[in-house]
Amino acid sequence: MEEKVKDVLNNEIRPYLQSHGGDVEFVSADEEGNVSVKLKGACAGCPGAMMTLKNLVEQALKEKLPEIKSVKAV
């Protein structure tokens, strides 16, 4: 699952975040479908970071990988 998550992050999510001065880094994924990521750059201190996490990162991962249950920032 780790490689699938990294693929979606690198090809679907990261280019968008980078175009706005932010970035996302994969941290971990467990067997239950819980993914941890680290928001970086402009996303790290942004007041809308939780919206970005839920509405962009989590939604894109769940759409591409239905086995994902949740995404959290660490």
URMO-V353911 format. One record per residue. N is the residue number from 1. SS is DSSP state (@ for helix, = for strand, . for the rest). PHI is phi as a letter, one per 40 degrees, with the letter a starting at -180 (NA if undefined). PSI is psi as a letter, one per 20 degrees, with the letter a starting at -180 (999 if undefined). Layout:
n & ss & phi & psi
N & SS & PHI & PSI
N & SS & PHI & PSI
This chain:
n & ss & phi & psi
1 & . & NA & h
2 & @ & d & g
3 & @ & c & h
4 & @ & c & g
5 & @ & c & g
6 & @ & c & h
7 & @ & c & g
8 & @ & c & g
9 & @ & c & g
10 & @ & c & h
11 & @ & c & h
12 & @ & b & h
13 & @ & b & g
14 & @ & d & g
15 & @ & d & h
16 & @ & c & g
17 & @ & c & g
18 & @ & c & h
19 & @ & c & i
20 & . & b & j
21 & . & g & j
22 & = & b & a
23 & = & a & r
24 & = & b & q
25 & = & b & p
26 & = & c & p
27 & = & b & g
28 & = & a & r
29 & = & a & q
30 & . & b & r
31 & . & c & h
32 & . & c & i
33 & . & g & k
34 & = & c & p
35 & = & b & p
36 & = & b & p
37 & = & b & r
38 & = & b & p
39 & = & c & p
40 & = & b & r
41 & = & g & c
42 & . & c & h
43 & . & c & h
44 & . & c & h
45 & . & b & j
46 & . & c & p
47 & . & c & h
48 & . & c & j
49 & @ & d & h
50 & @ & c & h
51 & @ & c & g
52 & @ & c & g
53 & @ & c & g
54 & @ & c & g
55 & @ & c & h
56 & @ & b & f
57 & @ & c & g
58 & @ & c & g
59 & @ & c & g
60 & @ & c & g
61 & @ & c & g
62 & @ & c & h
63 & @ & c & g
64 & @ & c & h
65 & . & b & n
66 & . & d & i
67 & . & c & i
68 & . & c & p
69 & . & c & h
70 & = & a & q
71 & = & b & p
72 & = & b & q
73 & = & c & p
74 & . & b & 999
